Amino acid sequence: MLESKSTGDLVQSLSQVDNMYYQAEILQALLNREGLYFQVGGETVEERLEKLAQKCGSLQVWYVTRPPVHCAIFLPKIHCTRFSVTSP
């Protein structure tokens, strides 16, 4: 479904959706299509992914960071201080 949308449509969709899983899917599509440094609302895709990873970690919404959304960038970025789990 996301493959058929234009980059502009993906960016617009990202600004309209609250669902973290769908945000991750959109960011993954933008990452694949445009790269880490593509600007989305004044931030790069990388920065948006990092913020989403932090939010998912703090809310313990782990399903967002797992397949089928293959956001490998999430894994080294997640910190969960509540359980003292941090990445190097």
C-alpha positions as CSV (number, residue, x, y, z in Angstrom):
1,M,0.0,0.0,0.0
2,L,2.7,2.5,0.9
3,E,4.8,1.7,-2.1
4,S,2.1,3.2,-4.4
5,K,2.1,6.5,-2.5
6,S,4.3,9.4,-3.6
7,T,6.9,10.8,-1.2
8,G,4.8,13.9,-0.7
9,D,1.8,11.7,0.2
10,L,3.9,9.7,2.7
11,V,5.1,12.9,4.4
12,Q,1.5,14.2,4.6
13,S,0.3,10.9,6.0
14,L,3.0,11.0,8.6
15,S,1.8,14.4,9.9
16,Q,-1.8,13.1,10.1
17,V,-1.4,9.8,11.9
18,D,-1.0,9.1,15.6
19,N,-0.5,5.4,15.4
20,M,3.1,4.6,16.2
21,Y,3.2,1.4,14.1
22,Y,1.9,3.2,11.1
23,Q,4.4,6.1,11.7
24,A,7.2,3.4,11.7
25,E,5.9,2.0,8.5
26,I,5.8,5.4,6.8
27,L,9.3,6.3,8.1
28,Q,10.6,3.0,6.9
29,A,9.2,3.7,3.4
30,L,10.8,7.1,3.5
31,L,14.1,5.7,4.7
32,N,14.1,3.1,1.9
33,R,13.1,5.6,-0.8
34,E,14.8,8.9,0.3
35,G,17.5,7.9,2.9
36,L,18.3,8.8,6.5
37,Y,18.9,12.5,5.8
38,F,15.6,13.3,4.0
39,Q,13.9,16.2,5.7
40,V,10.4,15.7,7.2
41,G,8.9,18.6,9.0
42,G,12.3,20.2,9.9
43,E,13.8,16.9,11.0
44,T,15.6,14.1,9.2
45,V,14.1,10.6,8.8
46,E,16.9,9.4,11.2
47,E,15.9,12.0,13.9
48,R,12.2,11.0,13.5
49,L,13.0,7.3,13.8
50,E,15.1,8.0,16.9
51,K,12.3,10.0,18.6
52,L,9.8,7.3,17.7
53,A,12.2,4.6,19.1
54,Q,12.5,6.5,22.3
55,K,8.8,6.9,22.6
56,C,8.2,3.2,21.9
57,G,10.8,2.3,24.5
58,S,9.4,4.5,27.2
59,L,5.9,3.2,26.5
60,Q,7.1,-0.4,26.1
61,V,5.4,-0.6,22.7
62,W,7.9,-3.2,21.4
63,Y,5.8,-4.5,18.6
64,V,6.5,-1.3,16.7
65,T,10.2,-2.0,16.5
66,R,9.9,-5.6,15.4
67,P,9.2,-7.1,11.9
68,P,7.3,-6.7,9.6
69,V,8.5,-3.2,10.1
70,H,12.2,-3.8,9.7
71,C,13.5,-0.6,11.4
72,A,16.9,-1.9,12.3
73,I,17.8,1.7,13.2
74,F,15.6,1.3,16.3
75,L,17.5,-1.5,18.0
76,P,20.7,0.4,19.0
77,K,18.8,3.5,20.0
78,I,16.2,2.2,22.5
79,H,16.8,3.0,26.2
80,C,14.5,1.8,28.8
81,T,15.7,3.3,32.1
82,R,12.8,1.8,34.0
83,F,14.4,-1.6,33.6
84,S,17.9,-0.3,33.3
85,V,18.2,-1.6,29.8
86,T,20.5,0.6,27.7
87,S,22.4,0.2,24.5
88,P,26.2,0.7,24.2
